[in-house]
Amino acid sequence: MTRAPARPRLFFSFRSPYSWLTVRRLRAAVPTAFADFDWFPYWDPDARTAEALAARGAEFHYVQMSRAKHLYLLMDTKRLVQREGVPMAWPIDVDPHWEVPHLGWLAARRAGRAAPFYDEVVAARWERGENICDPGVVAGCAERAGLDPALVTGAVDDPQLRDEGAGCLERAYLDDIFGIPYLKWGRHRFWGLDRLDGFLELWRPDPAAAGSAPAAGDGSGAAATVAAGSAPAVAQEAVRLPDRAEAIVASGGYDTDTTGGCG
């Protein structure tokens, strides 16, 4: 008898635009994704998390992002959101503390509000360009998601959530995750937005069962909104991105020493 593969694992990051767009498409095709997948947040750890990760014998599979690669990411994301009609305001990250939103998401999941909190955080970051590493911004996301803001913003000081977060990063290390987003199902691995269709075809080979991702220019995200129990989808707007990607670099938003969680 052939044993069925384990549940799919989804490694995501609030930092990565590719993660945001991939999860959006995935949930449109699979409205039950929060129930059907094992979700693992992935982020650049602070000193405390890094120490806990090292104590587990784990590390990161990443390489530094070059200036050329960062500029490409900006332009590529602009093309993607314009093609899909997704409203976007590019955020500027200055000295970010990624534990704030990611451990906050673990707290939301513990409280049974993983999907609504996820939706509020990505809306804050990618639709409004807000600093999701600001505890005040995250507190607002928590409140709109039906959570106690103090519970979510206090996640960075919760030893159990710190340990759970280190466990998520350890799982990424053991699964050889080198970029985000990443889907792993048994021995099958899919990295990036353009591999999502391949994953869905393998995981649900029946097209009628799998559904289909929204067509270019649709941008409704209706299935994801219903699944998350969040507010109605935001009306399409003109994409608010700089005409020249160099403007991001000049403003101090250029990422000089990490992958940005998007490979």
ABEGO torsion letter per residue (X at the ends): XBBBBBBBBBBBBAABAAAAAAAAAAAAABAAAAAABBBBBBBBBBAAAAAAAAAAGBBBBBBBBBAAAAAAAAAAAAAAAAAAGBBBBBBBBBGBBAAAAAAAAAAAAAAGAAAAAAAAAAAAAAAAGBBAABAAAAAAAAAAAGBBAAAAAAAAABAAAAAAAAAAAAAAAAAGBABOBBBBBEABBBBEAAAAAAAAAAABABAAAAEBBBBBGAGAGAAAAAAAGBBBBBBBBBBBBBABAAAAAAAGABBAABAGGAX
